[in-house]
């Protein structure tokens, strides 16, 4: 009987120990499950962060390429603007030169017209003198004929 009681107490103690160990095992399993869950959550966040980093790197690369393209376009536009500006300056220079040449030609034409007018007056005077000389010669001839 004492042995049975001791066995019973031993069994109760073993059951209590087993129950405690079972609770400890359950707590350890819950802690392990919680750790796994936190690990999965952290892994998911890390994957999401890596995805965002890859997307960000792609966007940054695209932005750099766009910036390079924009700089290239700006350079082309700058060169075109400078060429147009140079052309405009050349046109202004040519226009000024042509204006001066036209003024000189106009002045020369005015001078030529004045000279031509003076020559025309001289020519009229010469015609008149020739006509008078011819008339005088005709009169002299007629007098000479009359005198004969």
C-alpha positions, 0 to 999 in steps of 0.5 A: 500500500505504501508502495502503491501510494508512492507509485501513485504519487510518483505517477501524479508527479510524473503526470504533473511534470509531463503536463508542465513539459507539455505546456512548456512545449506548447509555449515553445511551439507558440514562441517558435510559430510567432518567431516564424511569423515575424521572420516571414513578415520581416522577409516579406518587408525585405522583399518589398524593400528590395522590389522598391529599391529595384524599381527606384534604381530603374526609375533613377536610370530612366531619369538619368537617360532622360536628363542626358537626352534633354541635355543633348536636345538642349545642346542641339537647340543651343547650336541651332540658336547660335547658327540662326543668331549668326545668320541674322547677324550676317543678314544684318551686316549684308543688309547694311552693306547693300543699303550703303551700296544702294545709297552710293549707287543712288548718289552716283545716279543723281550725279550722273543725272545732273551731269546728263542734264548739263550735257543735254543743255550743252548739246542744246546750246551746241545744236542752237549754235550749229543751227545759227552757224548754218543759218548765218552761212546760208545768209552769207551764201545768199548775200554772196549770190546776191552780190554776184 
